Amino acid sequence: MSGSETNPMPKSSNDGRFDRAAWLRAALNVLARDGQARLNVEKLAGKLGVTKGSFYYHFRNRQDFVEKLLAFWEEEFTQRQLRALAASKAPAHERLLQLAVRVEREQLNKFDTAFRCWAAQDTSVAKVVRRVDAARFTAIKAIFAEIGFAGVDLIERTRIFLLFHSSLGIVQVPDEMPVTDELIQERVRFFTQPRGD
């Protein structure tokens, strides 16, 4: 399906009721498992048990689909989480821990690598990835600043925290420990521990 392809099929009222979010969730899983080249309408429709008419009920063409997929990933896996973080009245250390727990338990980083690989080939995807990274960086930096870090220490702690949590699960290490709440707490203590002189 080309980026300029328009709807060649009539809309199906039955398939039209199929949730657009289900298309997007299915696409995210295909993207993470097989890469963006496999985001094929026919295969996605088969996976969901609906016709191609359902796709064209929700999306004008492939470009519209890609834009909505990017928006869905940005909203569900970054913006919604950052709003919850901002709304929390907990102390800074506790908010950082809450975020680390959510990243692990809800697999908020599950699709990061797939989008970064796609961004290397598509400037429109890269633009969204940069925006996501900037939003995450700004929010986490504010928490580290509230804890009391400044200057290079602030920037590098923020950068390493984000890199670590975005990459969780990619690097396979021998004798990896089960991820318990205690381990997550230990990680956050590591990131927030003042450096020795």
Stockholm file with secondary structure:
# STOCKHOLM 1.0

chainA/1-197         MSGSETNPMPKSSNDGRFDRAAWLRAALNVLARDGQARLNVEKLAGKLGVTKGSFYYHFRNRQDFVEKLLAFWEEEFTQRQLRALAASKAPAHERLLQLAVRVEREQLNKFDTAFRCWAAQDTSVAKVVRRVDAARFTAIKAIFAEIGFAGVDLIERTRIFLLFHSSLGIVQVPDEMPVTDELIQERVRFFTQPRGD
#=GR chainA/1-197 SS CCTTCCCCSCCCHHHHTSCHHHHHHHHHHHHHHHCGGGCCHHHHHHHHTCCHHHHHHHCSSHHHHHHHHHHHHHIIIIIHHHHHHHHCCSCHHHHHHHHHHHHHHTTTTTTHHHHHHHHTTCHHHHHHHHHHHHHHHHHHHHHHHHHTCCHHHHHHHHHHHHHHHHHTTTSCCTTCCCCCHHHHHHHHHHHHSCCCC
#=GC SS_cons         CCTTCCCCSCCCHHHHTSCHHHHHHHHHHHHHHHCGGGCCHHHHHHHHTCCHHHHHHHCSSHHHHHHHHHHHHHIIIIIHHHHHHHHCCSCHHHHHHHHHHHHHHTTTTTTHHHHHHHHTTCHHHHHHHHHHHHHHHHHHHHHHHHHTCCHHHHHHHHHHHHHHHHHTTTSCCTTCCCCCHHHHHHHHHHHHSCCCC
//
